[in-house]
Amino acid sequence: MKGKHVVVLAFPFGSHAAPLLELIHSIAVSSPGVLFSFFSTSMSNKSLFSNRSYNNIKPYDVDDGLPKDYVFSNNPQEPVELFLKATPGNFKTAMDVAVTEIGRKASCLVSDAFLWFTGDIAQELNVPWVPLWTAAPHSLLVHVETQLIRQKFPPTGCDENQLVEILPEFSVRAADLPEGVASGDLNSCFATMLYRMGKTLPQATAVAINSFEDVHIRAVDELKSKFHKFLNVGPFSLKAPPSWMSDEHGCLEWLDQHDYASVAYISFGRVITPPPHELIALAEALEESGVPFIWSFRGNAEEKLPKGFLQRTSRRGKILPWASQLLVLAHPSVGVFVTHCGWNSILESIIAGVPMICRPFFGDQKLNMVTLEKVWGFGVGVEGGVFTKNGAKKALELGLLSKQGKEMREKIRGLKENAYKAVGSDGSSTENFKTLKDIVTQ
């Protein structure tokens, strides 16, 4: 392994860069003779590396594509589009700096799967390319088969209610596919990126994923048939749990005072906040249903929730700006997770054995919700796809108080056991990680 230099290209938005660094750190710890250069934007690197240092991983900043004196607009996609327009030149420039500084040519390229052009760079350098897919296997399959899916619709466009067969006996509405696959702006920067990714990934030396083999066996088998190697190496939160998790707001002590599976935990991740009328509807449902709840709330709850709500629910509700999700979900008092259906949240719910109430917003979240309902059977979408007082109340009562809720807990318990087996000493994710490490470092 002497003299090896692994170049890592991150997608610096959302929750993409952190799991890539997590994976690289796991490889780097057991490969001290290998040097890893980690490329992301300055803002992303500051977030990732500000409180931690790594012996053989060094961050390098790439140009974010933002014009000088750029003022952020209300369009969250704009920085992403400007960054994508700067690729791959921004990465190539930074890579040249790293190679000169380190004195070692790149021996392998590891990237976020979004960065499809990494395959072209790897081909030019004649080195392996290993992309990481940070979402679910079923959504990856959709992107790999986008061309085939689009052929099922007339040139005039798709009917959003038309069913598309993703796998035998698993069909979804066109509206439940990620934007840019069959609906929306098919020529946007983001849609183009995902389309090119789907066409390019089969060329990769191996494709890694933050998942485990039993999570969706049919989807995994289909992807194995399309790639040279498809390596489930997760869940990362089980393989490399955070070394430090804070309970600064006293969630665990509060949960200790409640009965088994009686509490609703509510969180929509780090990016999403439901619109004002939905926040009010959810609050009204919580108040009328009488269920205890912990709500990880972004923003000023006093301003955004109904007047007097915090006071009226103070004995059975806990609203806080942030919660350690793994700790909260693992507590036996938590009976249901109200979520946006992001893949990381789904994985954390699976390994905690907590069923989900789903209010998806964008990307693969609708497809994840349909998979939770149709394939796994331990999640339900809110009625009509948005929070209303009656719909949210019905979902809470179903998840916490009904026979169906108990059945969902039984179903998720089986997949939880499989996740723990996968990361065991001879589990499939452990063996796949060994294969991945060999490809990256040898």
C-alpha positions as MATLAB code, in Angstrom:
seq = 'MKGKHVVVLAFPFGSHAAPLLELIHSIAVSSPGVLFSFFSTSMSNKSLFSNRSYNNIKPYDVDDGLPKDYVFSNNPQEPVELFLKATPGNFKTAMDVAVTEIGRKASCLVSDAFLWFTGDIAQELNVPWVPLWTAAPHSLLVHVETQLIRQKFPPTGCDENQLVEILPEFSVRAADLPEGVASGDLNSCFATMLYRMGKTLPQATAVAINSFEDVHIRAVDELKSKFHKFLNVGPFSLKAPPSWMSDEHGCLEWLDQHDYASVAYISFGRVITPPPHELIALAEALEESGVPFIWSFRGNAEEKLPKGFLQRTSRRGKILPWASQLLVLAHPSVGVFVTHCGWNSILESIIAGVPMICRPFFGDQKLNMVTLEKVWGFGVGVEGGVFTKNGAKKALELGLLSKQGKEMREKIRGLKENAYKAVGSDGSSTENFKTLKDIVTQ';
ca = [
       0.000    0.000    0.000;
       3.045    2.260    0.187;
       2.819    5.285   -2.065;
      -0.954    5.074   -2.605;
      -2.924    8.310   -2.899;
      -6.721    8.053   -2.909;
      -8.562   11.099   -4.253;
     -12.055   11.658   -2.809;
     -14.593   13.957   -4.530;
     -17.548   15.068   -2.411;
     -20.911   16.575   -3.326;
     -21.009   19.486   -0.865;
     -24.773   19.834   -0.322;
     -27.348   18.331    2.024;
     -26.207   15.238    3.887;
     -23.910   13.945    1.143;
     -20.365   14.838    2.178;
     -20.539   13.586    5.789;
     -21.252    9.892    5.014;
     -18.555    9.914    2.307;
     -16.024   11.178    4.861;
     -17.327    8.591    7.332;
     -16.639    5.812    4.839;
     -13.200    7.157    3.938;
     -12.285    7.461    7.604;
     -13.198    3.801    8.160;
     -10.870    2.808    5.309;
      -8.122    5.240    6.333;
      -7.928    3.967    9.933;
      -7.007    0.494    8.725;
      -4.750    1.774    5.900;
      -2.223    4.096    7.602;
       0.209    3.976    4.657;
      -2.360    5.382    2.245;
      -2.917    9.119    1.872;
      -6.440   10.406    1.236;
      -7.160   13.824   -0.307;
     -10.728   14.961    0.363;
     -12.146   17.532   -2.069;
     -15.170   19.666   -1.274;
     -16.079   23.354   -1.077;
     -14.615   25.558    1.633;
     -17.937   25.775    3.488;
     -18.410   22.019    3.392;
     -14.865   21.274    4.541;
     -15.107   23.734    7.433;
     -18.221   21.940    8.647;
     -16.669   18.494    8.296;
     -13.147   19.109    9.576;
     -13.530   21.978   12.085;
     -13.723   19.742   15.175;
     -11.792   16.700   13.969;
      -8.406   15.897   12.487;
      -7.353   12.761   10.663;
      -3.842   11.345   10.394;
      -3.980   10.462    6.706;
      -6.970   12.434    5.365;
      -6.347   15.995    4.199;
      -9.114   18.354    3.000;
      -8.713   20.468   -0.141;
     -11.128   23.231   -1.128;
     -12.667   23.338   -4.595;
     -14.276   26.384   -6.184;
     -17.979   26.543   -5.322;
     -18.848   28.298   -8.601;
     -20.448   31.271   -6.846;
     -19.708   34.678   -8.396;
     -17.820   37.198   -6.282;
     -20.131   39.009   -3.821;
     -22.851   36.443   -4.566;
     -26.062   37.073   -2.629;
     -28.045   33.933   -1.835;
     -31.484   33.923   -3.420;
     -34.640   32.230   -2.221;
     -33.970   29.420   -4.684;
     -32.056   26.682   -2.798;
     -31.178   24.979   -6.092;
     -29.222   27.971   -7.394;
     -25.955   27.291   -5.470;
     -26.161   23.643   -6.550;
     -26.558   24.616  -10.212;
     -23.689   27.116  -10.048;
     -21.470   24.482   -8.429;
     -22.352   21.885  -11.068;
     -21.526   24.358  -13.840;
     -18.041   24.749  -12.316;
     -17.425   20.989  -12.467;
     -15.316   19.099  -13.367;
     -12.788   21.919  -13.844;
     -12.869   22.985  -10.184;
     -12.047   19.437   -9.054;
      -9.292   18.962  -11.643;
      -7.593   22.213  -10.600;
      -7.636   21.258   -6.913;
      -6.456   17.721   -7.698;
      -3.413   19.084   -9.523;
      -2.540   21.092   -6.413;
      -2.848   18.038   -4.152;
      -0.809   15.742   -6.413;
       1.986   18.322   -6.601;
       1.928   18.959   -2.848;
       1.816   15.299   -1.827;
       4.123   14.037   -4.539;
       1.962   11.012   -5.305;
      -0.254   10.484   -8.333;
      -3.841    9.439   -7.739;
      -4.118    5.653   -7.354;
      -7.923    5.515   -6.993;
     -10.850    7.934   -7.234;
     -13.717    7.682   -4.747;
     -16.643   10.038   -5.232;
     -20.212   10.815   -4.419;
     -22.220    8.974   -7.077;
     -23.745   12.286   -8.187;
     -20.363   13.314   -9.608;
     -20.632   11.090  -12.678;
     -17.728   12.807  -14.474;
     -15.333   11.230  -11.950;
     -15.579    8.101  -14.084;
     -14.142   10.016  -17.055;
     -11.285   11.399  -14.928;
     -10.519    7.908  -13.582;
     -10.450    6.566  -17.126;
      -7.987    9.299  -18.177;
      -5.763    8.436  -15.202;
      -6.244    4.669  -15.686;
      -7.219    4.142  -12.029;
     -10.247    2.526  -10.318;
     -13.390    4.583   -9.701;
     -15.600    3.821   -6.705;
     -18.744    5.993   -6.326;
     -20.801    6.035   -3.119;
     -24.589    6.194   -3.322;
     -25.887    7.737   -0.084;
     -29.599    7.031   -0.619;
     -31.703    3.857   -0.976;
     -31.193    0.994   -3.466;
     -34.659    1.424   -5.006;
     -33.986    5.076   -5.843;
     -30.617    4.189   -7.364;
     -32.345    1.600   -9.553;
     -34.754    4.275  -10.794;
     -31.876    6.542  -11.847;
     -30.035    3.709  -13.586;
     -33.219    2.896  -15.530;
     -34.354    6.469  -16.215;
     -34.007    6.055  -19.980;
     -36.240    2.953  -19.953;
     -38.761    4.640  -17.645;
     -39.044    7.682  -19.914;
     -39.749    5.433  -22.902;
     -42.924    4.265  -21.188;
     -44.469    7.725  -21.499;
     -45.741    9.471  -24.644;
     -43.662   12.338  -26.114;
     -46.285   14.783  -24.872;
     -45.339   13.993  -21.275;
     -46.416   11.729  -18.470;
     -49.680   11.375  -16.627;
     -48.626   11.727  -12.993;
     -50.990    8.928  -11.965;
     -49.633    6.469  -14.529;
     -48.101    3.443  -12.835;
     -44.479    2.538  -13.544;
     -43.225   -0.936  -12.701;
     -39.906   -0.569  -10.878;
     -39.614   -4.257  -10.023;
     -41.979   -7.210  -10.473;
     -45.026   -6.604   -8.256;
     -43.722   -3.162   -7.257;
     -45.217   -0.268   -9.206;
     -45.309    3.418   -8.303;
     -47.070    6.451   -9.720;
     -45.023    8.697  -11.980;
     -45.618   11.471   -9.414;
     -43.821    9.401   -6.770;
     -40.605    9.168   -8.778;
     -37.823   11.703   -8.052;
     -38.241   14.974   -9.952;
     -36.499   14.930  -13.309;
     -36.990   11.212  -13.959;
     -40.384   11.376  -15.666;
     -41.836   14.721  -14.582;
     -40.599   18.212  -13.836;
     -37.813   19.887  -15.815;
     -35.995   16.983  -17.463;
     -33.283   19.337  -18.711;
     -32.434   21.046  -15.426;
     -28.842   20.812  -14.137;
     -29.923   18.414  -11.407;
     -31.975   16.152  -13.685;
     -29.168   16.075  -16.244;
     -26.652   15.186  -13.542;
     -28.766   12.269  -12.297;
     -29.466   11.041  -15.831;
     -25.759   11.029  -16.700;
     -24.997    9.370  -13.388;
     -27.423    6.541  -14.128;
     -25.799    5.929  -17.511;
     -22.228    6.138  -16.189;
     -22.340    4.132  -12.941;
     -22.252    0.713  -14.669;
     -18.698    1.621  -15.782;
     -17.488    1.982  -12.177;
     -15.061   -0.539  -10.684;
     -17.513   -0.904   -7.795;
     -20.512    1.010   -6.482;
     -20.817    1.308   -2.699;
     -24.018    2.129   -0.829;
     -24.936    3.080    2.736;
     -27.338    0.173    3.124;
     -27.442   -3.573    3.788;
     -28.321   -6.475    1.522;
     -31.580   -7.542    3.157;
     -33.141   -4.079    3.153;
     -34.620   -4.586   -0.320;
     -33.396   -7.877   -1.745;
     -35.023   -7.578   -5.180;
     -33.617   -4.100   -5.775;
     -30.173   -5.190   -4.559;
     -30.154   -8.240   -6.839;
     -31.186   -6.113   -9.808;
     -28.391   -3.621   -9.129;
     -25.851   -6.420   -8.739;
     -26.751   -7.521  -12.264;
     -26.071   -4.019  -13.616;
     -22.755   -3.171  -11.914;
     -19.324   -4.837  -11.868;
     -19.592   -4.906   -8.068;
     -22.405   -3.567   -5.888;
     -21.287   -3.334   -2.275;
     -23.719   -2.741    0.587;
     -21.432   -1.462    3.356;
     -23.894    0.036    5.859;
     -25.711    1.128    7.844;
     -22.896    3.564    8.643;
     -24.517    4.540   11.946;
     -24.106    0.907   13.083;
     -20.680    0.261   11.563;
     -19.186    3.512   12.870;
     -21.567    5.068   15.410;
     -20.804    8.660   16.412;
     -18.189    8.717   19.173;
     -20.043   11.488   20.971;
     -23.784   11.989   21.198;
     -25.210   14.761   23.338;
     -28.463   14.736   25.272;
     -28.156   18.383   26.282;
     -31.920   18.897   26.331;
     -32.650   15.945   28.644;
     -34.648   13.874   26.164;
     -33.767   10.506   27.694;
     -34.771   11.490   31.226;
     -38.050   12.864   29.831;
     -38.666    9.676   27.833;
     -38.017    7.536   30.924;
     -41.268    8.921   32.363;
     -43.405    7.523   29.522;
     -44.802    4.096   28.678;
     -43.356    1.728   26.102;
     -43.966    2.817   22.467;
     -46.232    5.686   23.508;
     -44.276    8.745   22.272;
     -44.170   10.294   18.795;
     -40.776   11.649   17.741;
     -41.008   14.368   15.075;
     -38.152   15.599   12.900;
     -37.856   16.679    9.275;
     -34.059   16.695    9.084;
     -31.621   19.567    8.776;
     -33.006   21.139    5.616;
     -36.795   20.873    5.529;
     -39.438   22.849    7.389;
     -43.077   22.117    6.486;
     -45.108   25.139    5.332;
     -46.821   27.212    8.053;
     -50.336   25.804    7.588;
     -48.996   22.237    7.899;
     -47.063   23.032   11.071;
     -50.291   24.385   12.581;
     -52.265   21.321   11.424;
     -49.707   18.930   12.942;
     -49.687   20.874   16.205;
     -53.506   20.767   16.363;
     -53.445   17.012   15.713;
     -50.915   16.476   18.508;
     -53.015   18.520   20.905;
     -56.322   16.794   20.084;
     -54.902   13.261   20.005;
     -53.332   13.624   23.442;
     -50.234   11.614   22.489;
     -46.908   12.500   24.135;
     -44.328   13.861   21.686;
     -40.773   15.104   21.217;
     -40.416   17.580   18.362;
     -37.041   18.602   16.992;
     -38.175   21.985   15.715;
     -36.287   24.281   13.362;
     -37.024   27.948   13.962;
     -39.083   29.799   16.557;
     -41.804   27.431   17.797;
     -43.541   30.192   19.766;
     -44.075   32.180   16.556;
     -44.843   29.324   14.155;
     -47.176   27.134   16.224;
     -50.710   27.978   17.439;
     -50.914   30.550   20.208;
     -50.744   28.886   23.601;
     -49.860   25.460   22.139;
     -46.546   25.204   23.990;
     -48.178   25.983   27.329;
     -51.178   23.700   26.802;
     -49.015   20.715   25.833;
     -46.052   21.335   28.151;
     -46.758   18.303   30.374;
     -46.776   15.778   27.540;
     -44.801   17.529   24.841;
     -41.144   18.450   24.510;
     -40.100   20.884   21.776;
     -36.394   21.524   21.309;
     -34.096   22.979   18.619;
     -32.111   19.770   18.145;
     -32.115   16.184   19.347;
     -29.606   13.361   19.030;
     -31.816   11.296   16.741;
     -30.073    7.959   17.301;
     -30.422    8.290   21.078;
     -34.067    9.348   20.951;
     -35.175    6.697   18.465;
     -33.405    3.966   20.454;
     -35.425    4.737   23.598;
     -38.175    2.129   24.193;
     -40.783    4.838   24.868;
     -40.640    6.080   21.267;
     -43.389    4.358   19.294;
     -43.470    6.211   15.982;
     -41.256    8.584   13.979;
     -42.893   11.428   12.009;
     -40.368   12.007    9.221;
     -39.671   13.498    5.788;
     -38.453   10.045    4.623;
     -34.819   10.914    3.988;
     -32.719    7.765    3.658;
     -30.511    8.443    6.706;
     -33.590    8.938    8.872;
     -35.154    5.739    7.530;
     -32.006    3.735    8.287;
     -31.840    5.159   11.815;
     -35.493    4.279   12.340;
     -34.908    0.739   11.081;
     -31.974    0.105   13.424;
     -34.047    1.483   16.308;
     -37.105   -0.603   15.358;
     -39.471    2.401   15.149;
     -42.270    2.569   12.494;
     -42.709    5.778   10.505;
     -45.363    8.331    9.578;
     -44.267    9.904    6.325;
     -44.603   13.407    4.928;
     -42.173   13.439    1.963;
     -41.189   16.683    0.230;
     -38.769   16.200   -2.687;
     -36.155   14.007   -4.325;
     -36.424   10.315   -3.473;
     -38.610   10.892   -0.407;
     -41.937   10.014   -2.073;
     -40.442    6.832   -3.510;
     -39.109    5.973   -0.041;
     -42.590    6.461    1.410;
     -44.169    4.149   -1.158;
     -41.480    1.549   -0.406;
     -42.198    1.848    3.314;
     -45.889    1.233    2.669;
     -45.815   -1.370   -0.128;
     -42.566   -3.307    0.342;
     -41.735   -3.149    4.038;
     -45.130   -2.462    5.596;
     -43.849   -0.456    8.564;
     -44.643    3.056    7.423;
     -47.696    5.081    6.379;
     -48.040    8.295    4.428;
     -50.203   11.086    5.768;
     -53.610   11.267    4.131;
     -53.510   13.373    0.957;
     -49.726   13.760    1.126;
     -49.805   16.870    3.349;
     -50.526   17.498    7.017;
     -54.124   18.281    7.884;
     -55.386   18.138   11.435;
     -57.600   15.094   10.827;
     -55.091   13.300    8.608;
     -52.198   13.760   11.032;
     -54.382   12.771   13.986;
     -55.476    9.613   12.181;
     -51.843    8.699   11.359;
     -50.702    9.259   14.969;
     -53.492    7.113   16.355;
     -52.771    4.399   13.804;
     -49.046    4.360   14.626;
     -49.345    4.499   18.418;
     -52.739    3.155   19.428;
     -53.916    0.629   16.815;
     -53.371   -3.030   16.047;
     -51.774   -1.997   12.732;
     -49.212    0.037   14.664;
     -48.244   -3.060   16.681;
     -47.953   -5.063   13.457;
     -45.677   -2.399   11.958;
     -43.406   -2.648   15.012;
     -43.187   -6.412   14.542;
     -42.288   -6.038   10.861;
     -39.578   -3.463   11.441;
     -38.073   -5.555   14.236;
     -37.167   -8.255   11.702;
     -35.338   -5.820    9.442;
     -33.585   -4.319   12.476;
     -32.182   -7.757   13.316;
     -30.951   -8.175    9.740;
     -29.198   -4.794    9.884;
     -27.285   -5.819   13.009;
     -26.364   -9.155   11.437;
     -25.040   -7.378    8.322;
     -22.477   -5.419   10.349;
     -21.500   -8.388   12.530;
     -18.067  -10.000   12.356;
     -19.022  -12.238    9.430;
     -21.955  -10.183    8.117;
     -22.493   -9.184    4.490;
     -21.699   -5.483    5.044;
     -18.498   -6.393    6.899;
     -17.360   -8.668    4.058;
     -18.335   -6.066    1.437;
     -16.325   -3.442    3.307;
     -13.227   -5.644    3.154;
     -13.704   -5.943   -0.620;
     -14.184   -2.181   -0.916;
     -11.065   -1.439    1.138;
      -8.977   -3.744   -1.050;
     -10.203   -2.053   -4.239;
      -9.527    1.437   -2.875;
      -6.131    0.873   -1.293;
      -4.372   -1.832   -3.331;
];
